[in-house]
């Protein structure tokens, strides 16, 4: 395939189909042609290092390694990949931003780039190229990627934070489908606990699972951290209602959730200790591999809608940023563009088995979303998701508030009885006013 031209590759790719996966020599030959025609040419002698979040679906990481290997062979740019938990990527990125030394690229969570927007490489050209090439960006991804008129990160994907629940236990409790309203969800949780099949949400410092459900709960009852002008409005009757709702729900959960991290509910669900929780699709993937009885007896659903009358979901955004201090900005940009090219991204998200959801509209048609009906609800999480700032901006202040677990700690303090509602809200309000001053 050494005589392949860009035109012949495009023609061949069309014949293969939108989500067909190139493998082996074909993948490498395609990558070489891509590199020859790419807008961004890596600097001579370039070498990159990336710190990314630790995978929850091994097949996703395996496909990612193949993608990176193809990039390195095609461009001659070695890429060293390190992996850390959600919680550890942010502090290491902050240290690197402050000291001007560390990995070239950080692939983290939520508003990570907005913790230090002035230290991020301007990648507007990459974002504009990808948006035009792949059907445009979803609205929430644009908010996460841009700082003012400049893109400071590329939104790679989301991980949908949805309800995971057991079917037979739910039917036994009197629910033929998962509740769609918050009042009904309380009745569901109560009935599930009464028959010995309780559930649980993380109330510890779980960057993903903890933050997603407590923000859903706050917003579902009409509470907000800030208004559209970033004025702190957490001290409200709606916040009190959200706390009271959460405490009632907490009473129907399995004991110990106040110390849970992002891995705890996965383990508890697969150990048949809980029968409902919020999570990505990783529980289902693990069950299909190692606990087929659970996989057959579980499904996924959107979070119930509260009194506000509309979805109030917060899904996990994974943006990738390059630091300004990198010696190889063009190599960073070329790698970002390569990751989201259809010939790479389609097979990659298929390998993730629904754990990763796209931010570019073209990928709605990936067959992973229809291959298994239990995957389908994850397809649209990027379109449904609110951002970490709620009504306010998604900038540095919102990033700080969510990375410091301000709202999560408020809920945990009230649900566990460490504070009454007034005290829990007052503590959060003080922290937020310092952040948003």
One Martini backbone bead per residue (centre of mass of N, CA, C, O) as a GRO file, in nm:
protein
  437
    1UNK     BB    1   0.051   0.066   0.011
    2UNK     BB    2   0.270   0.289  -0.086
    3UNK     BB    3   0.074   0.427  -0.329
    4UNK     BB    4  -0.098   0.584  -0.155
    5UNK     BB    5  -0.337   0.822  -0.161
    6UNK     BB    6  -0.555   1.038  -0.041
    7UNK     BB    7  -0.781   0.968  -0.241
    8UNK     BB    8  -0.771   0.655  -0.212
    9UNK     BB    9  -0.830   0.653   0.090
   10UNK     BB   10  -1.104   0.787   0.088
   11UNK     BB   11  -1.233   0.577  -0.095
   12UNK     BB   12  -1.175   0.334   0.088
   13UNK     BB   13  -1.317   0.440   0.338
   14UNK     BB   14  -1.601   0.451   0.218
   15UNK     BB   15  -1.621   0.145   0.160
   16UNK     BB   16  -1.590   0.050   0.461
   17UNK     BB   17  -1.713   0.268   0.631
   18UNK     BB   18  -1.766   0.470   0.900
   19UNK     BB   19  -1.665   0.227   1.134
   20UNK     BB   20  -1.427   0.108   1.017
   21UNK     BB   21  -1.142  -0.091   1.100
   22UNK     BB   22  -0.823  -0.038   1.098
   23UNK     BB   23  -0.546  -0.267   1.061
   24UNK     BB   24  -0.237  -0.284   1.091
   25UNK     BB   25  -0.097  -0.197   0.799
   26UNK     BB   26  -0.341  -0.018   0.720
   27UNK     BB   27  -0.322   0.178   0.954
   28UNK     BB   28  -0.034   0.278   0.902
   29UNK     BB   29  -0.077   0.380   0.612
   30UNK     BB   30  -0.294   0.581   0.682
   31UNK     BB   31  -0.127   0.745   0.890
   32UNK     BB   32   0.090   0.841   0.690
   33UNK     BB   33  -0.099   1.001   0.507
   34UNK     BB   34  -0.210   1.182   0.720
   35UNK     BB   35   0.063   1.313   0.801
   36UNK     BB   36   0.130   1.432   0.517
   37UNK     BB   37  -0.166   1.607   0.516
   38UNK     BB   38  -0.141   1.759   0.760
   39UNK     BB   39  -0.145   2.072   0.911
   40UNK     BB   40   0.042   1.938   1.135
   41UNK     BB   41   0.393   1.960   1.198
   42UNK     BB   42   0.619   1.817   1.356
   43UNK     BB   43   0.886   1.863   1.518
   44UNK     BB   44   1.201   1.819   1.525
   45UNK     BB   45   1.238   1.571   1.766
   46UNK     BB   46   0.978   1.497   1.874
   47UNK     BB   47   0.832   1.453   2.210
   48UNK     BB   48   0.579   1.296   2.412
   49UNK     BB   49   0.366   1.361   2.701
   50UNK     BB   50   0.101   1.182   2.890
   51UNK     BB   51  -0.173   1.248   3.111
   52UNK     BB   52  -0.416   1.015   3.217
   53UNK     BB   53  -0.680   0.855   3.287
   54UNK     BB   54  -0.788   0.578   3.434
   55UNK     BB   55  -0.915   0.310   3.325
   56UNK     BB   56  -1.239   0.109   3.303
   57UNK     BB   57  -1.178  -0.002   3.005
   58UNK     BB   58  -0.952  -0.199   2.862
   59UNK     BB   59  -1.027  -0.182   2.559
   60UNK     BB   60  -0.984   0.119   2.538
   61UNK     BB   61  -0.679   0.122   2.601
   62UNK     BB   62  -0.588  -0.067   2.379
   63UNK     BB   63  -0.686   0.119   2.146
   64UNK     BB   64  -0.520   0.366   2.229
   65UNK     BB   65  -0.240   0.239   2.196
   66UNK     BB   66  -0.271   0.186   1.891
   67UNK     BB   67  -0.311   0.476   1.810
   68UNK     BB   68  -0.041   0.586   1.920
   69UNK     BB   69   0.141   0.394   1.760
   70UNK     BB   70   0.058   0.494   1.480
   71UNK     BB   71   0.148   0.783   1.520
   72UNK     BB   72   0.448   0.732   1.578
   73UNK     BB   73   0.513   0.576   1.311
   74UNK     BB   74   0.411   0.807   1.113
   75UNK     BB   75   0.586   1.062   1.261
   76UNK     BB   76   0.824   0.994   1.484
   77UNK     BB   77   0.653   1.035   1.760
   78UNK     BB   78   0.692   0.986   2.073
   79UNK     BB   79   0.458   0.847   2.331
   80UNK     BB   80   0.408   0.902   2.668
   81UNK     BB   81   0.209   0.710   2.898
   82UNK     BB   82   0.014   0.812   3.173
   83UNK     BB   83  -0.162   0.698   3.478
   84UNK     BB   84  -0.449   0.827   3.660
   85UNK     BB   85  -0.659   0.924   3.861
   86UNK     BB   86  -0.879   1.161   3.865
   87UNK     BB   87  -0.768   1.303   4.131
   88UNK     BB   88  -0.450   1.318   4.019
   89UNK     BB   89  -0.447   1.496   3.767
   90UNK     BB   90  -0.505   1.783   3.870
   91UNK     BB   91  -0.263   1.838   4.066
   92UNK     BB   92  -0.043   1.779   3.849
   93UNK     BB   93  -0.130   2.000   3.653
   94UNK     BB   94  -0.098   2.239   3.847
   95UNK     BB   95   0.201   2.208   3.900
   96UNK     BB   96   0.292   2.230   3.605
   97UNK     BB   97   0.176   2.514   3.554
   98UNK     BB   98   0.348   2.655   3.786
   99UNK     BB   99   0.648   2.534   3.691
  100UNK     BB  100   0.685   2.450   3.376
  101UNK     BB  101   0.669   2.127   3.432
  102UNK     BB  102   0.605   1.835   3.233
  103UNK     BB  103   0.374   1.732   3.065
  104UNK     BB  104   0.235   1.820   2.763
  105UNK     BB  105  -0.023   1.640   2.835
  106UNK     BB  106  -0.370   1.664   2.953
  107UNK     BB  107  -0.618   1.412   3.055
  108UNK     BB  108  -0.920   1.497   3.201
  109UNK     BB  109  -1.163   1.673   3.404
  110UNK     BB  110  -1.384   1.879   3.307
  111UNK     BB  111  -1.231   2.203   3.397
  112UNK     BB  112  -0.919   2.183   3.398
  113UNK     BB  113  -0.818   2.418   3.203
  114UNK     BB  114  -0.963   2.649   3.394
  115UNK     BB  115  -0.741   2.661   3.623
  116UNK     BB  116  -0.515   2.748   3.367
  117UNK     BB  117  -0.566   2.917   3.088
  118UNK     BB  118  -0.279   3.066   3.043
  119UNK     BB  119  -0.124   2.766   3.017
  120UNK     BB  120  -0.268   2.708   2.752
  121UNK     BB  121  -0.287   2.604   2.449
  122UNK     BB  122  -0.377   2.716   2.147
  123UNK     BB  123  -0.658   2.521   1.971
  124UNK     BB  124  -0.847   2.652   1.755
  125UNK     BB  125  -0.761   2.516   1.488
  126UNK     BB  126  -0.842   2.230   1.571
  127UNK     BB  127  -1.140   2.275   1.646
  128UNK     BB  128  -1.230   2.387   1.372
  129UNK     BB  129  -1.153   2.145   1.203
  130UNK     BB  130  -1.322   1.927   1.350
  131UNK     BB  131  -1.600   2.057   1.326
  132UNK     BB  132  -1.607   2.062   1.011
  133UNK     BB  133  -1.541   1.744   0.968
  134UNK     BB  134  -1.772   1.634   1.219
  135UNK     BB  135  -2.061   1.811   1.250
  136UNK     BB  136  -1.989   1.937   1.507
  137UNK     BB  137  -2.036   2.068   1.819
  138UNK     BB  138  -2.147   2.044   2.113
  139UNK     BB  139  -2.233   2.275   2.341
  140UNK     BB  140  -2.083   2.172   2.598
  141UNK     BB  141  -1.802   2.147   2.463
  142UNK     BB  142  -1.758   2.444   2.404
  143UNK     BB  143  -1.758   2.538   2.701
  144UNK     BB  144  -1.508   2.361   2.782
  145UNK     BB  145  -1.300   2.457   2.547
  146UNK     BB  146  -1.355   2.759   2.609
  147UNK     BB  147  -1.188   3.092   2.640
  148UNK     BB  148  -1.384   3.275   2.517
  149UNK     BB  149  -1.247   3.277   2.184
  150UNK     BB  150  -1.068   3.039   2.299
  151UNK     BB  151  -0.910   2.740   2.266
  152UNK     BB  152  -0.775   2.525   2.547
  153UNK     BB  153  -0.928   2.264   2.441
  154UNK     BB  154  -1.014   1.921   2.369
  155UNK     BB  155  -1.305   1.751   2.337
  156UNK     BB  156  -1.321   1.413   2.341
  157UNK     BB  157  -1.524   1.316   2.584
  158UNK     BB  158  -1.764   1.121   2.746
  159UNK     BB  159  -1.911   1.000   3.055
  160UNK     BB  160  -2.182   0.845   3.139
  161UNK     BB  161  -2.410   0.934   3.410
  162UNK     BB  162  -2.602   0.665   3.502
  163UNK     BB  163  -2.835   0.436   3.559
  164UNK     BB  164  -2.789   0.138   3.748
  165UNK     BB  165  -2.991  -0.168   3.724
  166UNK     BB  166  -3.194  -0.415   3.847
  167UNK     BB  167  -3.460  -0.594   3.724
  168UNK     BB  168  -3.588  -0.806   3.921
  169UNK     BB  169  -3.582  -0.632   4.176
  170UNK     BB  170  -3.763  -0.409   4.061
  171UNK     BB  171  -4.011  -0.584   4.004
  172UNK     BB  172  -4.045  -0.686   4.295
  173UNK     BB  173  -4.087  -0.373   4.392
  174UNK     BB  174  -4.293  -0.257   4.145
  175UNK     BB  175  -4.088  -0.202   3.882
  176UNK     BB  176  -4.086  -0.211   3.530
  177UNK     BB  177  -3.942   0.071   3.551
  178UNK     BB  178  -3.759   0.332   3.572
  179UNK     BB  179  -3.770   0.612   3.719
  180UNK     BB  180  -3.866   0.961   3.607
  181UNK     BB  181  -3.911   1.063   3.902
  182UNK     BB  182  -3.817   1.170   4.212
  183UNK     BB  183  -4.049   1.063   4.384
  184UNK     BB  184  -4.039   0.774   4.270
  185UNK     BB  185  -3.745   0.716   4.353
  186UNK     BB  186  -3.795   0.705   4.656
  187UNK     BB  187  -3.986   0.462   4.643
  188UNK     BB  188  -3.787   0.274   4.517
  189UNK     BB  189  -3.562   0.281   4.733
  190UNK     BB  190  -3.743   0.184   4.962
  191UNK     BB  191  -3.830  -0.088   4.835
  192UNK     BB  192  -3.546  -0.204   4.791
  193UNK     BB  193  -3.462  -0.208   5.089
  194UNK     BB  194  -3.701  -0.375   5.211
  195UNK     BB  195  -3.599  -0.639   5.023
  196UNK     BB  196  -3.267  -0.635   5.021
  197UNK     BB  197  -3.203  -0.415   4.756
  198UNK     BB  198  -2.999  -0.189   4.762
  199UNK     BB  199  -2.837   0.119   4.721
  200UNK     BB  200  -2.586   0.370   4.583
  201UNK     BB  201  -2.408   0.671   4.657
  202UNK     BB  202  -2.148   0.875   4.644
  203UNK     BB  203  -1.995   1.077   4.936
  204UNK     BB  204  -1.728   1.098   4.857
  205UNK     BB  205  -1.429   1.173   4.678
  206UNK     BB  206  -1.598   1.154   4.381
  207UNK     BB  207  -1.553   1.301   4.088
  208UNK     BB  208  -1.777   1.151   3.944
  209UNK     BB  209  -2.015   1.008   4.112
  210UNK     BB  210  -2.054   1.232   4.322
  211UNK     BB  211  -2.091   1.492   4.148
  212UNK     BB  212  -2.324   1.400   3.963
  213UNK     BB  213  -2.557   1.347   4.175
  214UNK     BB  214  -2.557   1.618   4.340
  215UNK     BB  215  -2.614   1.803   4.100
  216UNK     BB  216  -2.872   1.678   4.014
  217UNK     BB  217  -3.020   1.729   4.283
  218UNK     BB  218  -2.995   2.033   4.296
  219UNK     BB  219  -3.121   2.100   4.013
  220UNK     BB  220  -3.395   1.941   4.039
  221UNK     BB  221  -3.483   2.154   4.287
  222UNK     BB  222  -3.350   2.452   4.186
  223UNK     BB  223  -3.063   2.465   4.248
  224UNK     BB  224  -2.765   2.683   4.289
  225UNK     BB  225  -2.454   2.817   4.298
  226UNK     BB  226  -2.500   3.016   4.051
  227UNK     BB  227  -2.544   3.260   3.842
  228UNK     BB  228  -2.497   3.405   3.530
  229UNK     BB  229  -2.282   3.608   3.701
  230UNK     BB  230  -2.143   3.442   3.944
  231UNK     BB  231  -2.339   3.450   4.179
  232UNK     BB  232  -2.390   3.345   4.490
  233UNK     BB  233  -2.690   3.100   4.548
  234UNK     BB  234  -2.692   2.853   4.757
  235UNK     BB  235  -2.874   3.019   4.957
  236UNK     BB  236  -3.168   2.826   4.949
  237UNK     BB  237  -3.465   2.660   4.943
  238UNK     BB  238  -3.372   2.459   4.719
  239UNK     BB  239  -3.128   2.347   4.869
  240UNK     BB  240  -3.283   2.234   5.104
  241UNK     BB  241  -3.450   2.034   4.938
  242UNK     BB  242  -3.207   1.876   4.830
  243UNK     BB  243  -3.098   1.783   5.103
  244UNK     BB  244  -3.354   1.636   5.199
  245UNK     BB  245  -3.368   1.439   4.968
  246UNK     BB  246  -3.087   1.310   5.007
  247UNK     BB  247  -3.135   1.208   5.298
  248UNK     BB  248  -3.361   1.019   5.231
  249UNK     BB  249  -3.201   0.851   5.028
  250UNK     BB  250  -2.967   0.772   5.222
  251UNK     BB  251  -3.158   0.589   5.402
  252UNK     BB  252  -3.175   0.374   5.141
  253UNK     BB  253  -2.887   0.305   5.168
  254UNK     BB  254  -2.603   0.176   5.196
  255UNK     BB  255  -2.365   0.152   5.403
  256UNK     BB  256  -2.067   0.373   5.347
  257UNK     BB  257  -2.087   0.610   5.118
  258UNK     BB  258  -1.907   0.840   5.258
  259UNK     BB  259  -1.629   0.665   5.152
  260UNK     BB  260  -1.659   0.672   4.858
  261UNK     BB  261  -1.537   0.614   4.549
  262UNK     BB  262  -1.527   0.550   4.207
  263UNK     BB  263  -1.503   0.221   4.269
  264UNK     BB  264  -1.715   0.125   4.483
  265UNK     BB  265  -1.983   0.076   4.319
  266UNK     BB  266  -1.877  -0.133   4.129
  267UNK     BB  267  -1.809  -0.347   4.341
  268UNK     BB  268  -2.091  -0.364   4.476
  269UNK     BB  269  -2.253  -0.449   4.226
  270UNK     BB  270  -2.078  -0.706   4.149
  271UNK     BB  271  -2.129  -0.821   4.459
  272UNK     BB  272  -2.440  -0.782   4.532
  273UNK     BB  273  -2.491  -0.519   4.735
  274UNK     BB  274  -2.612  -0.362   4.493
  275UNK     BB  275  -2.905  -0.239   4.265
  276UNK     BB  276  -2.819   0.072   4.257
  277UNK     BB  277  -2.669   0.334   4.047
  278UNK     BB  278  -2.411   0.550   3.943
  279UNK     BB  279  -2.276   0.528   3.601
  280UNK     BB  280  -2.122   0.396   3.379
  281UNK     BB  281  -2.069   0.115   3.159
  282UNK     BB  282  -1.854  -0.055   3.322
  283UNK     BB  283  -2.027  -0.257   3.472
  284UNK     BB  284  -2.142  -0.401   3.223
  285UNK     BB  285  -1.875  -0.484   3.097
  286UNK     BB  286  -1.774  -0.651   3.336
  287UNK     BB  287  -2.018  -0.844   3.343
  288UNK     BB  288  -1.985  -0.964   3.056
  289UNK     BB  289  -1.700  -1.088   3.134
  290UNK     BB  290  -1.769  -1.202   3.468
  291UNK     BB  291  -2.116  -1.150   3.503
  292UNK     BB  292  -2.370  -1.253   3.323
  293UNK     BB  293  -2.610  -1.241   3.520
  294UNK     BB  294  -2.595  -0.933   3.558
  295UNK     BB  295  -2.607  -0.836   3.265
  296UNK     BB  296  -2.895  -0.961   3.211
  297UNK     BB  297  -3.001  -0.800   3.500
  298UNK     BB  298  -2.950  -0.515   3.347
  299UNK     BB  299  -2.966  -0.149   3.328
  300UNK     BB  300  -3.039   0.176   3.181
  301UNK     BB  301  -3.082   0.528   3.292
  302UNK     BB  302  -3.205   0.813   3.346
  303UNK     BB  303  -3.242   1.058   3.537
  304UNK     BB  304  -3.459   1.188   3.722
  305UNK     BB  305  -3.711   1.424   3.727
  306UNK     BB  306  -3.780   1.717   3.868
  307UNK     BB  307  -3.949   2.009   3.950
  308UNK     BB  308  -3.821   2.161   3.694
  309UNK     BB  309  -3.893   1.963   3.429
  310UNK     BB  310  -3.586   1.873   3.364
  311UNK     BB  311  -3.294   1.786   3.284
  312UNK     BB  312  -2.999   1.739   3.539
  313UNK     BB  313  -2.725   1.657   3.407
  314UNK     BB  314  -2.388   1.524   3.488
  315UNK     BB  315  -2.120   1.474   3.287
  316UNK     BB  316  -1.812   1.338   3.189
  317UNK     BB  317  -1.552   1.536   3.101
  318UNK     BB  318  -1.274   1.494   2.848
  319UNK     BB  319  -1.014   1.697   2.834
  320UNK     BB  320  -0.749   1.817   2.624
  321UNK     BB  321  -0.421   1.947   2.700
  322UNK     BB  322  -0.170   2.193   2.635
  323UNK     BB  323   0.117   2.323   2.726
  324UNK     BB  324   0.301   2.607   2.675
  325UNK     BB  325   0.583   2.467   2.755
  326UNK     BB  326   0.602   2.319   2.516
  327UNK     BB  327   0.827   2.223   2.249
  328UNK     BB  328   0.559   2.074   2.083
  329UNK     BB  329   0.287   2.208   1.954
  330UNK     BB  330   0.243   2.063   1.678
  331UNK     BB  331   0.236   1.778   1.791
  332UNK     BB  332  -0.004   1.816   1.976
  333UNK     BB  333  -0.206   1.891   1.753
  334UNK     BB  334  -0.178   1.637   1.578
  335UNK     BB  335  -0.274   1.438   1.795
  336UNK     BB  336  -0.554   1.552   1.844
  337UNK     BB  337  -0.654   1.516   1.551
  338UNK     BB  338  -0.600   1.210   1.530
  339UNK     BB  339  -0.792   1.107   1.758
  340UNK     BB  340  -1.063   1.241   1.590
  341UNK     BB  341  -1.054   1.070   1.366
  342UNK     BB  342  -1.262   0.845   1.229
  343UNK     BB  343  -1.053   0.603   1.196
  344UNK     BB  344  -1.007   0.620   1.513
  345UNK     BB  345  -1.266   0.689   1.683
  346UNK     BB  346  -1.467   0.470   1.611
  347UNK     BB  347  -1.306   0.216   1.715
  348UNK     BB  348  -1.254   0.327   1.995
  349UNK     BB  349  -1.555   0.356   2.098
  350UNK     BB  350  -1.619   0.064   2.048
  351UNK     BB  351  -1.410  -0.047   2.255
  352UNK     BB  352  -1.558   0.108   2.500
  353UNK     BB  353  -1.869   0.009   2.498
  354UNK     BB  354  -1.997   0.314   2.592
  355UNK     BB  355  -1.809   0.483   2.788
  356UNK     BB  356  -1.776   0.663   2.536
  357UNK     BB  357  -1.870   0.994   2.431
  358UNK     BB  358  -1.925   1.210   2.199
  359UNK     BB  359  -1.878   1.569   2.060
  360UNK     BB  360  -1.936   1.480   1.763
  361UNK     BB  361  -2.202   1.439   1.550
  362UNK     BB  362  -2.108   1.212   1.353
  363UNK     BB  363  -2.101   0.979   1.596
  364UNK     BB  364  -2.403   0.889   1.616
  365UNK     BB  365  -2.357   0.638   1.395
  366UNK     BB  366  -2.237   0.452   1.575
  367UNK     BB  367  -2.295   0.108   1.638
  368UNK     BB  368  -2.274   0.098   1.954
  369UNK     BB  369  -2.572   0.228   2.006
  370UNK     BB  370  -2.727  -0.044   1.857
  371UNK     BB  371  -2.603  -0.326   1.927
  372UNK     BB  372  -2.713  -0.242   2.221
  373UNK     BB  373  -2.981  -0.128   2.400
  374UNK     BB  374  -2.805  -0.064   2.668
  375UNK     BB  375  -2.637   0.176   2.516
  376UNK     BB  376  -2.817   0.412   2.396
  377UNK     BB  377  -2.835   0.629   2.632
  378UNK     BB  378  -2.523   0.721   2.590
  379UNK     BB  379  -2.522   0.885   2.319
  380UNK     BB  380  -2.666   1.176   2.450
  381UNK     BB  381  -2.500   1.306   2.691
  382UNK     BB  382  -2.369   1.558   2.559
  383UNK     BB  383  -2.653   1.695   2.501
  384UNK     BB  384  -2.766   1.678   2.811
  385UNK     BB  385  -2.543   1.820   2.945
  386UNK     BB  386  -2.429   1.993   3.184
  387UNK     BB  387  -2.225   2.207   3.353
  388UNK     BB  388  -2.020   2.274   3.623
  389UNK     BB  389  -2.153   2.584   3.640
  390UNK     BB  390  -2.428   2.582   3.539
  391UNK     BB  391  -2.541   2.897   3.504
  392UNK     BB  392  -2.256   2.952   3.481
  393UNK     BB  393  -1.950   2.934   3.433
  394UNK     BB  394  -1.659   2.719   3.310
  395UNK     BB  395  -1.429   2.817   3.466
  396UNK     BB  396  -1.203   2.845   3.717
  397UNK     BB  397  -1.418   2.854   3.945
  398UNK     BB  398  -1.574   2.598   3.876
  399UNK     BB  399  -1.328   2.413   3.883
  400UNK     BB  400  -1.262   2.459   4.181
  401UNK     BB  401  -1.530   2.374   4.314
  402UNK     BB  402  -1.527   2.075   4.203
  403UNK     BB  403  -1.232   1.994   4.298
  404UNK     BB  404  -1.314   2.074   4.613
  405UNK     BB  405  -1.604   1.958   4.692
  406UNK     BB  406  -1.822   2.160   4.797
  407UNK     BB  407  -2.103   2.030   4.735
  408UNK     BB  408  -2.045   1.745   4.830
  409UNK     BB  409  -1.985   1.821   5.129
  410UNK     BB  410  -2.256   1.939   5.191
  411UNK     BB  411  -2.414   1.677   5.156
  412UNK     BB  412  -2.250   1.497   5.348
  413UNK     BB  413  -2.290   1.665   5.610
  414UNK     BB  414  -2.600   1.629   5.613
  415UNK     BB  415  -2.652   1.321   5.568
  416UNK     BB  416  -2.455   1.242   5.829
  417UNK     BB  417  -2.494   1.484   6.062
  418UNK     BB  418  -2.263   1.707   6.089
  419UNK     BB  419  -2.493   1.894   5.968
  420UNK     BB  420  -2.705   2.119   5.917
  421UNK     BB  421  -2.839   2.298   5.674
  422UNK     BB  422  -2.728   2.570   5.759
  423UNK     BB  423  -2.429   2.479   5.799
  424UNK     BB  424  -2.374   2.351   5.523
  425UNK     BB  425  -2.435   2.603   5.353
  426UNK     BB  426  -2.244   2.805   5.491
  427UNK     BB  427  -1.982   2.658   5.422
  428UNK     BB  428  -2.019   2.667   5.114
  429UNK     BB  429  -2.053   2.972   5.085
  430UNK     BB  430  -1.776   3.058   5.183
  431UNK     BB  431  -1.612   2.909   4.969
  432UNK     BB  432  -1.750   3.032   4.717
  433UNK     BB  433  -1.683   3.332   4.777
  434UNK     BB  434  -1.380   3.291   4.753
  435UNK     BB  435  -1.383   3.185   4.459
  436UNK     BB  436  -1.600   3.426   4.343
  437UNK     BB  437  -1.456   3.716   4.410
   0.00000   0.00000   0.00000
